[in-house]
């Protein structure tokens, strides 16, 4: 099961995300955002869904 989420970023957030993506060769914006969400949820003790 896959869910689609739309993330709206302002210019500064997009620039920060792109800088982060540059530090992880081979990763896309989507992959970096998913990793960040997983880490955030782990810290909060919540789940991002099955297989995530």
PDB file of N, CA, C and O in Angstrom:
ATOM      1  N   UNK A   1       0.851  -1.183   0.000  1.00  0.00           N
ATOM      2  CA  UNK A   1       0.000   0.000   0.000  1.00  0.00           C
ATOM      3  C   UNK A   1       0.889   1.236   0.000  1.00  0.00           C
ATOM      4  O   UNK A   1       1.810   1.354   0.808  1.00  0.00           O
ATOM      5  N   UNK A   2       0.608   2.130  -0.893  1.00  0.00           N
ATOM      6  CA  UNK A   2       1.409   3.335  -1.029  1.00  0.00           C
ATOM      7  C   UNK A   2       0.508   4.551  -0.918  1.00  0.00           C
ATOM      8  O   UNK A   2      -0.591   4.586  -1.472  1.00  0.00           O
ATOM      9  N   UNK A   3       0.991   5.538  -0.197  1.00  0.00           N
ATOM     10  CA  UNK A   3       0.223   6.773  -0.062  1.00  0.00           C
ATOM     11  C   UNK A   3       1.010   7.909  -0.682  1.00  0.00           C
ATOM     12  O   UNK A   3       2.241   7.908  -0.650  1.00  0.00           O
ATOM     13  N   UNK A   4       0.328   8.850  -1.230  1.00  0.00           N
ATOM     14  CA  UNK A   4       0.960  10.011  -1.835  1.00  0.00           C
ATOM     15  C   UNK A   4       0.718  11.208  -0.924  1.00  0.00           C
ATOM     16  O   UNK A   4      -0.395  11.430  -0.447  1.00  0.00           O
ATOM     17  N   UNK A   5       1.764  11.961  -0.694  1.00  0.00           N
ATOM     18  CA  UNK A   5       1.689  13.154   0.147  1.00  0.00           C
ATOM     19  C   UNK A   5       2.304  14.307  -0.626  1.00  0.00           C
ATOM     20  O   UNK A   5       3.347  14.152  -1.261  1.00  0.00           O
ATOM     21  N   UNK A   6       1.668  15.443  -0.573  1.00  0.00           N
ATOM     22  CA  UNK A   6       2.206  16.636  -1.201  1.00  0.00           C
ATOM     23  C   UNK A   6       2.868  17.486  -0.126  1.00  0.00           C
ATOM     24  O   UNK A   6       2.262  17.798   0.899  1.00  0.00           O
ATOM     25  N   UNK A   7       4.114  17.853  -0.374  1.00  0.00           N
ATOM     26  CA  UNK A   7       4.853  18.693   0.565  1.00  0.00           C
ATOM     27  C   UNK A   7       5.097  20.027  -0.117  1.00  0.00           C
ATOM     28  O   UNK A   7       5.672  20.081  -1.204  1.00  0.00           O
ATOM     29  N   UNK A   8       4.662  21.094   0.519  1.00  0.00           N
ATOM     30  CA  UNK A   8       4.841  22.429  -0.028  1.00  0.00           C
ATOM     31  C   UNK A   8       5.995  23.093   0.723  1.00  0.00           C
ATOM     32  O   UNK A   8       5.974  23.206   1.949  1.00  0.00           O
ATOM     33  N   UNK A   9       6.995  23.526  -0.031  1.00  0.00           N
ATOM     34  CA  UNK A   9       8.175  24.148   0.565  1.00  0.00           C
ATOM     35  C   UNK A   9       8.316  25.579   0.067  1.00  0.00           C
ATOM     36  O   UNK A   9       8.010  25.888  -1.085  1.00  0.00           O
ATOM     37  N   UNK A  10       8.784  26.440   0.956  1.00  0.00           N
ATOM     38  CA  UNK A  10       9.112  27.789   0.486  1.00  0.00           C
ATOM     39  C   UNK A  10      10.517  27.746  -0.109  1.00  0.00           C
ATOM     40  O   UNK A  10      11.173  26.704  -0.073  1.00  0.00           O
ATOM     41  N   UNK A  11      10.981  28.861  -0.652  1.00  0.00           N
ATOM     42  CA  UNK A  11      12.271  28.892  -1.344  1.00  0.00           C
ATOM     43  C   UNK A  11      13.419  28.490  -0.418  1.00  0.00           C
ATOM     44  O   UNK A  11      14.290  27.717  -0.819  1.00  0.00           O
ATOM     45  N   UNK A  12      13.431  28.998   0.798  1.00  0.00           N
ATOM     46  CA  UNK A  12      14.507  28.676   1.739  1.00  0.00           C
ATOM     47  C   UNK A  12      14.515  27.187   2.081  1.00  0.00           C
ATOM     48  O   UNK A  12      15.579  26.569   2.128  1.00  0.00           O
ATOM     49  N   UNK A  13      13.346  26.611   2.319  1.00  0.00           N
ATOM     50  CA  UNK A  13      13.257  25.188   2.630  1.00  0.00           C
ATOM     51  C   UNK A  13      13.729  24.339   1.452  1.00  0.00           C
ATOM     52  O   UNK A  13      14.400  23.326   1.644  1.00  0.00           O
ATOM     53  N   UNK A  14      13.382  24.748   0.246  1.00  0.00           N
ATOM     54  CA  UNK A  14      13.817  24.020  -0.948  1.00  0.00           C
ATOM     55  C   UNK A  14      15.335  24.069  -1.089  1.00  0.00           C
ATOM     56  O   UNK A  14      15.966  23.067  -1.425  1.00  0.00           O
ATOM     57  N   UNK A  15      15.914  25.232  -0.832  1.00  0.00           N
ATOM     58  CA  UNK A  15      17.373  25.364  -0.908  1.00  0.00           C
ATOM     59  C   UNK A  15      18.050  24.480   0.139  1.00  0.00           C
ATOM     60  O   UNK A  15      19.049  23.823  -0.157  1.00  0.00           O
ATOM     61  N   UNK A  16      17.516  24.460   1.355  1.00  0.00           N
ATOM     62  CA  UNK A  16      18.083  23.605   2.400  1.00  0.00           C
ATOM     63  C   UNK A  16      17.953  22.130   2.033  1.00  0.00           C
ATOM     64  O   UNK A  16      18.876  21.345   2.254  1.00  0.00           O
ATOM     65  N   UNK A  17      16.823  21.764   1.480  1.00  0.00           N
ATOM     66  CA  UNK A  17      16.628  20.378   1.059  1.00  0.00           C
ATOM     67  C   UNK A  17      17.613  20.013  -0.050  1.00  0.00           C
ATOM     68  O   UNK A  17      18.218  18.942  -0.016  1.00  0.00           O
ATOM     69  N   UNK A  18      17.772  20.891  -1.018  1.00  0.00           N
ATOM     70  CA  UNK A  18      18.708  20.616  -2.111  1.00  0.00           C
ATOM     71  C   UNK A  18      20.140  20.507  -1.600  1.00  0.00           C
ATOM     72  O   UNK A  18      20.904  19.673  -2.087  1.00  0.00           O
ATOM     73  N   UNK A  19      20.515  21.332  -0.631  1.00  0.00           N
ATOM     74  CA  UNK A  19      21.855  21.236  -0.033  1.00  0.00           C
ATOM     75  C   UNK A  19      22.028  19.888   0.667  1.00  0.00           C
ATOM     76  O   UNK A  19      23.097  19.282   0.602  1.00  0.00           O
ATOM     77  N   UNK A  20      20.988  19.430   1.327  1.00  0.00           N
ATOM     78  CA  UNK A  20      21.043  18.137   2.009  1.00  0.00           C
ATOM     79  C   UNK A  20      21.164  17.014   0.992  1.00  0.00           C
ATOM     80  O   UNK A  20      21.945  16.084   1.191  1.00  0.00           O
ATOM     81  N   UNK A  21      20.402  17.085  -0.095  1.00  0.00           N
ATOM     82  CA  UNK A  21      20.447  16.062  -1.144  1.00  0.00           C
ATOM     83  C   UNK A  21      21.856  15.974  -1.726  1.00  0.00           C
ATOM     84  O   UNK A  21      22.328  14.882  -2.044  1.00  0.00           O
ATOM     85  N   UNK A  22      22.520  17.102  -1.866  1.00  0.00           N
ATOM     86  CA  UNK A  22      23.884  17.112  -2.414  1.00  0.00           C
ATOM     87  C   UNK A  22      24.852  16.324  -1.531  1.00  0.00           C
ATOM     88  O   UNK A  22      25.848  15.796  -2.027  1.00  0.00           O
ATOM     89  N   UNK A  23      24.571  16.240  -0.236  1.00  0.00           N
ATOM     90  CA  UNK A  23      25.447  15.519   0.696  1.00  0.00           C
ATOM     91  C   UNK A  23      25.228  14.014   0.646  1.00  0.00           C
ATOM     92  O   UNK A  23      26.029  13.258   1.196  1.00  0.00           O
ATOM     93  N   UNK A  24      24.170  13.571   0.004  1.00  0.00           N
ATOM     94  CA  UNK A  24      23.845  12.147  -0.087  1.00  0.00           C
ATOM     95  C   UNK A  24      23.764  11.736  -1.554  1.00  0.00           C
ATOM     96  O   UNK A  24      22.677  11.699  -2.130  1.00  0.00           O
ATOM     97  N   UNK A  25      24.910  11.427  -2.158  1.00  0.00           N
ATOM     98  CA  UNK A  25      24.919  11.063  -3.580  1.00  0.00           C
ATOM     99  C   UNK A  25      23.948   9.908  -3.882  1.00  0.00           C
ATOM    100  O   UNK A  25      23.871   8.929  -3.140  1.00  0.00           O
ATOM    101  N   UNK A  26      23.232  10.051  -4.961  1.00  0.00           N
ATOM    102  CA  UNK A  26      22.314   8.998  -5.377  1.00  0.00           C
ATOM    103  C   UNK A  26      20.942   9.092  -4.736  1.00  0.00           C
ATOM    104  O   UNK A  26      20.048   8.318  -5.079  1.00  0.00           O
ATOM    105  N   UNK A  27      20.759  10.021  -3.813  1.00  0.00           N
ATOM    106  CA  UNK A  27      19.449  10.176  -3.165  1.00  0.00           C
ATOM    107  C   UNK A  27      18.685  11.322  -3.817  1.00  0.00           C
ATOM    108  O   UNK A  27      19.268  12.329  -4.221  1.00  0.00           O
ATOM    109  N   UNK A  28      17.385  11.149  -3.909  1.00  0.00           N
ATOM    110  CA  UNK A  28      16.523  12.188  -4.468  1.00  0.00           C
ATOM    111  C   UNK A  28      15.918  13.012  -3.334  1.00  0.00           C
ATOM    112  O   UNK A  28      16.055  12.671  -2.160  1.00  0.00           O
ATOM    113  N   UNK A  29      15.262  14.077  -3.699  1.00  0.00           N
ATOM    114  CA  UNK A  29      14.547  14.877  -2.689  1.00  0.00           C
ATOM    115  C   UNK A  29      13.568  13.988  -1.919  1.00  0.00           C
ATOM    116  O   UNK A  29      13.468  14.059  -0.694  1.00  0.00           O
ATOM    117  N   UNK A  30      12.849  13.150  -2.670  1.00  0.00           N
ATOM    118  CA  UNK A  30      11.842  12.286  -2.048  1.00  0.00           C
ATOM    119  C   UNK A  30      12.470  11.340  -1.031  1.00  0.00           C
ATOM    120  O   UNK A  30      11.946  11.159   0.068  1.00  0.00           O
ATOM    121  N   UNK A  31      13.594  10.740  -1.405  1.00  0.00           N
ATOM    122  CA  UNK A  31      14.264   9.797  -0.502  1.00  0.00           C
ATOM    123  C   UNK A  31      14.760  10.491   0.760  1.00  0.00           C
ATOM    124  O   UNK A  31      14.654   9.944   1.858  1.00  0.00           O
ATOM    125  N   UNK A  32      15.300  11.693   0.600  1.00  0.00           N
ATOM    126  CA  UNK A  32      15.787  12.435   1.761  1.00  0.00           C
ATOM    127  C   UNK A  32      14.615  12.824   2.665  1.00  0.00           C
ATOM    128  O   UNK A  32      14.720  12.720   3.887  1.00  0.00           O
ATOM    129  N   UNK A  33      13.511  13.268   2.082  1.00  0.00           N
ATOM    130  CA  UNK A  33      12.340  13.626   2.883  1.00  0.00           C
ATOM    131  C   UNK A  33      11.779  12.414   3.625  1.00  0.00           C
ATOM    132  O   UNK A  33      11.421  12.515   4.798  1.00  0.00           O
ATOM    133  N   UNK A  34      11.703  11.263   2.942  1.00  0.00           N
ATOM    134  CA  UNK A  34      11.203  10.051   3.591  1.00  0.00           C
ATOM    135  C   UNK A  34      12.100   9.630   4.744  1.00  0.00           C
ATOM    136  O   UNK A  34      11.610   9.231   5.800  1.00  0.00           O
ATOM    137  N   UNK A  35      13.401   9.715   4.549  1.00  0.00           N
ATOM    138  CA  UNK A  35      14.332   9.369   5.618  1.00  0.00           C
ATOM    139  C   UNK A  35      14.151  10.307   6.809  1.00  0.00           C
ATOM    140  O   UNK A  35      14.146   9.861   7.957  1.00  0.00           O
ATOM    141  N   UNK A  36      14.005  11.588   6.543  1.00  0.00           N
ATOM    142  CA  UNK A  36      13.811  12.562   7.618  1.00  0.00           C
ATOM    143  C   UNK A  36      12.511  12.285   8.369  1.00  0.00           C
ATOM    144  O   UNK A  36      12.472  12.378   9.596  1.00  0.00           O
ATOM    145  N   UNK A  37      11.457  11.947   7.646  1.00  0.00           N
ATOM    146  CA  UNK A  37      10.179  11.630   8.296  1.00  0.00           C
ATOM    147  C   UNK A  37      10.278  10.371   9.144  1.00  0.00           C
ATOM    148  O   UNK A  37       9.724  10.317  10.242  1.00  0.00           O
ATOM    149  N   UNK A  38      10.980   9.360   8.643  1.00  0.00           N
ATOM    150  CA  UNK A  38      11.177   8.137   9.421  1.00  0.00           C
ATOM    151  C   UNK A  38      11.920   8.428  10.723  1.00  0.00           C
ATOM    152  O   UNK A  38      11.534   7.957  11.793  1.00  0.00           O
ATOM    153  N   UNK A  39      12.994   9.213  10.611  1.00  0.00           N
ATOM    154  CA  UNK A  39      13.789   9.540  11.794  1.00  0.00           C
ATOM    155  C   UNK A  39      12.969  10.360  12.788  1.00  0.00           C
ATOM    156  O   UNK A  39      13.045  10.134  13.996  1.00  0.00           O
ATOM    157  N   UNK A  40      12.190  11.306  12.281  1.00  0.00           N
ATOM    158  CA  UNK A  40      11.342  12.121  13.150  1.00  0.00           C
ATOM    159  C   UNK A  40      10.328  11.252  13.876  1.00  0.00           C
ATOM    160  O   UNK A  40      10.139  11.391  15.084  1.00  0.00           O
ATOM    161  N   UNK A  41       9.680  10.363  13.148  1.00  0.00           N
ATOM    162  CA  UNK A  41       8.676   9.486  13.750  1.00  0.00           C
ATOM    163  C   UNK A  41       9.305   8.548  14.777  1.00  0.00           C
ATOM    164  O   UNK A  41       8.696   8.267  15.809  1.00  0.00           O
ATOM    165  N   UNK A  42      10.505   8.065  14.507  1.00  0.00           N
ATOM    166  CA  UNK A  42      11.195   7.196  15.455  1.00  0.00           C
ATOM    167  C   UNK A  42      11.467   7.948  16.753  1.00  0.00           C
ATOM    168  O   UNK A  42      11.319   7.389  17.840  1.00  0.00           O
ATOM    169  N   UNK A  43      11.862   9.207  16.643  1.00  0.00           N
ATOM    170  CA  UNK A  43      12.118  10.022  17.830  1.00  0.00           C
ATOM    171  C   UNK A  43      10.832  10.293  18.606  1.00  0.00           C
ATOM    172  O   UNK A  43      10.845  10.388  19.833  1.00  0.00           O
ATOM    173  N   UNK A  44       9.719  10.417  17.876  1.00  0.00           N
ATOM    174  CA  UNK A  44       8.435  10.720  18.505  1.00  0.00           C
ATOM    175  C   UNK A  44       7.719   9.466  18.987  1.00  0.00           C
ATOM    176  O   UNK A  44       6.715   9.553  19.694  1.00  0.00           O
ATOM    177  N   UNK A  45       8.231   8.304  18.609  1.00  0.00           N
ATOM    178  CA  UNK A  45       7.588   7.050  18.992  1.00  0.00           C
ATOM    179  C   UNK A  45       6.337   6.756  18.202  1.00  0.00           C
ATOM    180  O   UNK A  45       5.430   6.084  18.693  1.00  0.00           O
ATOM    181  N   UNK A  46       6.279   7.263  16.961  1.00  0.00           N
ATOM    182  CA  UNK A  46       5.123   7.014  16.096  1.00  0.00           C
ATOM    183  C   UNK A  46       5.563   6.208  14.900  1.00  0.00           C
ATOM    184  O   UNK A  46       6.758   6.005  14.685  1.00  0.00           O
ATOM    185  N   UNK A  47       4.609   5.746  14.120  1.00  0.00           N
ATOM    186  CA  UNK A  47       4.909   4.915  12.961  1.00  0.00           C
ATOM    187  C   UNK A  47       4.621   5.677  11.678  1.00  0.00           C
ATOM    188  O   UNK A  47       3.714   6.507  11.626  1.00  0.00           O
ATOM    189  N   UNK A  48       5.409   5.384  10.636  1.00  0.00           N
ATOM    190  CA  UNK A  48       5.146   5.963   9.315  1.00  0.00           C
ATOM    191  C   UNK A  48       4.419   4.968   8.429  1.00  0.00           C
ATOM    192  O   UNK A  48       4.284   5.190   7.226  1.00  0.00           O
ATOM    193  N   UNK A  49       3.949   3.874   9.013  1.00  0.00           N
ATOM    194  CA  UNK A  49       3.196   2.905   8.231  1.00  0.00           C
ATOM    195  C   UNK A  49       3.973   1.626   8.017  1.00  0.00           C
ATOM    196  O   UNK A  49       5.154   1.549   8.358  1.00  0.00           O
ATOM    197  N   UNK A  50       3.331   0.634   7.461  1.00  0.00           N
ATOM    198  CA  UNK A  50       3.976  -0.661   7.256  1.00  0.00           C
ATOM    199  C   UNK A  50       5.141  -0.556   6.270  1.00  0.00           C
ATOM    200  O   UNK A  50       5.050   0.118   5.244  1.00  0.00           O
ATOM    201  N   UNK A  51       6.227  -1.233   6.604  1.00  0.00           N
ATOM    202  CA  UNK A  51       7.367  -1.293   5.717  1.00  0.00           C
ATOM    203  C   UNK A  51       8.141  -0.006   5.617  1.00  0.00           C
ATOM    204  O   UNK A  51       8.970   0.156   4.722  1.00  0.00           O
ATOM    205  N   UNK A  52       7.884   0.902   6.517  1.00  0.00           N
ATOM    206  CA  UNK A  52       8.576   2.199   6.448  1.00  0.00           C
ATOM    207  C   UNK A  52       9.288   2.482   7.720  1.00  0.00           C
ATOM    208  O   UNK A  52       9.926   3.527   7.850  1.00  0.00           O
TER     209      UNK A  52
END
